[in-house]
């Protein structure tokens, strides 16, 4: 009897120990699952290695840093905003100054594309803490030092803009086309000057934007030159 009693006590103790260990195992499952979920959802940041070098896995808390920009990059974007704004102002005159359908279509395209580009350039400057304009608020003809702002290459003078506003019909068409060709050629000079400046134009966004602007404006110059060469009889057909 004493031996059987001891065996029963031993079996009971074993049962208690097994239950306790099982409970501990089950209670640790949510923690392990949470840890595994956290590791599965945490972003993996990989830094490409240099040619011939392996990549590196960085901490998930790593944050991207905007590439360095040169003062020439900032000046280019600020100047091109001003440049584009005048082009949009010119196209806004088309609806009330001419019935030339080809010019209306061209003007709509220029207005849409350059308005989009203005917003892109403003975002680029704002993201880097730079002023989005070369002029001071409330002083559209003055820069931050109080000096008159020089026109960007190719921009129409106040006298040319006045003549454009006062023209109608065929005269307006001619002034618009010659003025916009002048304007586009100025933009090409700005792009060339940017890429000729040491350290400028290395930012990927600026490089892509400037290259695209150069290609687009060259194509539009050819279109406008062809429109100028059209005879009035051809335009009426």
C-alpha positions in Angstrom: 0.0 0.0 0.0 2.7 2.6 0.9 4.4 1.8 -2.5 1.2 2.3 -4.5 0.5 5.5 -2.6 3.9 6.8 -3.5 3.4 5.9 -7.2 0.1 7.8 -7.2 1.8 10.9 -5.7 4.6 10.7 -8.3 2.1 10.4 -11.2 0.1 13.4 -9.9 3.3 15.5 -9.7 4.3 14.5 -13.2 0.9 15.6 -14.5 1.2 18.9 -12.8 4.6 19.5 -14.2 3.5 18.6 -17.7 0.5 20.9 -17.5 2.6 23.8 -16.3 5.2 23.3 -19.1 2.5 23.1 -21.7 0.9 26.2 -20.4 4.2 28.1 -20.6 4.7 26.9 -24.1 1.3 28.0 -25.2 1.6 31.4 -23.5 4.8 32.1 -25.4 3.3 31.4 -28.8 1.6 34.8 -29.2 4.9 36.6 -28.3 6.8 34.5 -30.8 4.1 35.0 -33.5 4.2 38.8 -32.8 7.9 38.8 -33.2 7.8 36.9 -36.4 5.0 39.2 -37.7 7.0 42.3 -36.9 10.1 40.9 -38.6 8.0 40.0 -41.6 6.3 43.4 -42.0 9.4 45.5 -41.3 10.7 47.1 -44.5 13.9 45.8 -45.9 16.3 48.6 -47.0 19.0 47.5 -49.4 21.9 49.7 -50.4 23.3 48.7 -53.8 27.1 48.2 -53.7 29.6 49.8 -55.9 30.6 47.8 -59.1 32.0 44.5 -57.9 30.9 45.1 -54.3 28.1 43.3 -52.5 24.9 45.1 -51.4 24.2 46.1 -47.8 21.1 45.5 -45.8 20.4 48.7 -43.7 18.2 49.1 -40.6 14.5 49.5 -41.4 14.6 52.9 -39.8 17.0 54.2 -42.5 15.6 57.3 -44.2 16.4 58.5 -47.7 18.4 61.7 -48.1 17.8 64.1 -51.1 20.9 64.4 -53.3 23.0 67.4 -53.1 22.1 70.2 -55.5 24.2 73.1 -56.7 23.3 76.8 -56.6 23.0 76.6 -60.4 20.3 73.9 -60.1 18.2 76.2 -57.9 18.7 79.2 -60.1 17.8 77.2 -63.2 14.5 76.0 -61.6 13.6 79.4 -60.3 14.4 81.0 -63.6 12.6 78.4 -65.7 9.4 78.9 -63.6 9.5 82.6 -64.5 10.2 81.7 -68.1 7.3 79.2 -68.3 4.9 81.6 -66.6 5.3 84.1 -69.5 4.7 81.3 -72.0 1.4 80.4 -70.3 0.5 84.1 -70.2 1.1 84.3 -74.0 -1.1 81.2 -74.7 -3.9 82.7 -72.6 -4.3 85.4 -75.2 -5.0 83.0 -78.1 -8.7 82.4 -77.5 -9.6 86.1 -77.7 -7.1 87.2 -80.3 -7.3 84.6 -83.2 -9.5 82.0 -84.8 -6.5 80.1 -86.1 -7.4 76.4 -85.1 -3.8 75.2 -85.5 -2.5 77.9 -83.3 -5.3 77.2 -80.7 -4.3 73.5 -80.6 -0.6 74.4 -80.3 -1.3 76.9 -77.6 -3.4 74.5 -75.6 -0.5 71.9 -75.7 2.1 74.5 -74.6 -0.1 75.8 -71.8 -0.9 72.3 -70.4 2.7 71.0 -70.5 4.3 74.1 -69.1 1.7 74.5 -66.4 2.5 70.9 -65.3 6.2 71.7 -65.4 5.8 74.8 -63.3 4.1 72.7 -60.6 6.9 70.1 -60.8 9.6 72.8 -60.4 7.8 74.4 -57.5 7.6 71.0 -55.7 11.3 70.4 -56.4 12.3 73.7 -54.8 9.9 73.5 -51.9 11.1 69.9 -51.0 14.6 71.4 -50.6 13.6 74.4 -48.7 14.3 76.8 -51.5 12.2 79.8 -52.6 10.0 79.0 -55.6 10.5 82.4 -57.2 13.4 84.7 -57.9 11.2 87.7 -56.9 9.9 88.9 -53.5 6.3 88.6 -52.6 4.4 91.7 -53.7 7.3 93.0 -55.7 7.1 91.1 -59.0 9.8 93.2 -60.7 12.3 93.1 -57.9 14.7 90.4 -56.6 15.5 89.8 -52.9 18.2 92.6 -53.0 15.7 95.1 -54.4 17.2 95.2 -57.9 15.1 94.8 -61.1 14.9 91.1 -62.1 16.6 90.5 -65.4 14.6 88.6 -68.0 15.5 85.0 -68.6 17.0 84.3 -72.1 14.4 84.5 -74.9 11.6 86.1 -72.7 9.6 88.8 -74.5 10.2 92.4 -73.4 7.3 94.4 -71.9 7.1 96.2 -75.3 6.8 92.8 -77.2 4.1 91.7 -74.7 2.1 94.9 -75.2 2.3 94.5 -79.0 1.1 90.9 -78.7 -1.9 92.0 -76.5 -2.9 94.7 -79.0 -2.7 92.5 -82.1 -5.6 90.5 -83.6 -6.0 87.9 -86.3 -3.1 87.3 -88.7 -0.9 89.9 -87.0 -1.4 88.2 -83.7 -0.6 84.8 -85.2 2.7 86.1 -86.6 3.7 87.9 -83.4 2.8 84.9 -81.3 4.8 82.4 -83.4 7.9 84.6 -83.7 7.7 85.4 -80.1 7.3 81.8 -78.9 10.1 80.7 -81.1 12.3 83.3 -79.5 11.0 82.2 -76.1 11.7 78.5 -76.8 15.2 79.3 -78.1 15.8 81.0 -74.8 14.9 77.9 -72.9 17.4 75.9 -75.0 20.1 78.4 -73.9 19.1 78.0 -70.3 19.4 74.2 -70.5 22.8 74.5 -72.3 24.1 76.9 -69.6 22.9 74.5 -66.9 24.8 71.5 -68.3 27.9 73.6 -69.0 28.1 74.6 -65.3 30.4 72.4 -63.3 28.5 70.3 -60.8 25.1 71.3 -62.1 22.4 69.1 -63.6 23.6 66.0 -61.7 20.3 65.6 -59.8 18.3 62.9 -61.6 15.0 64.9 -61.6 16.7 68.0 -63.0 18.6 66.1 -65.6 15.5 64.3 -66.8 13.4 67.5 -66.8 15.9 69.6 -68.6 16.6 66.9 -71.2 12.9 66.5 -71.9 12.3 70.2 -72.0 15.1 70.6 -74.6 13.7 67.8 -76.8 10.1 69.1 -76.5 10.9 72.7 -77.3 13.1 71.8 -80.3 10.2 69.9 -81.7 7.8 72.7 -81.1 10.1 75.2 -82.7 10.0 73.2 -85.9 6.2 73.1 -85.8 6.0 76.9 -85.4 8.5 77.5 -88.1 6.4 75.4 -90.5 3.3 77.3 -89.4 5.0 80.6 -90.2 5.9 79.3 -93.7 2.3 78.5 -94.4 0.5 80.8 -96.9 -2.8 82.3 -95.8 -4.6 80.3 -98.5 -3.3 77.1 -97.0 -4.4 78.0 -93.5 -8.0 78.5 -94.7 -8.2 75.0 -96.2 
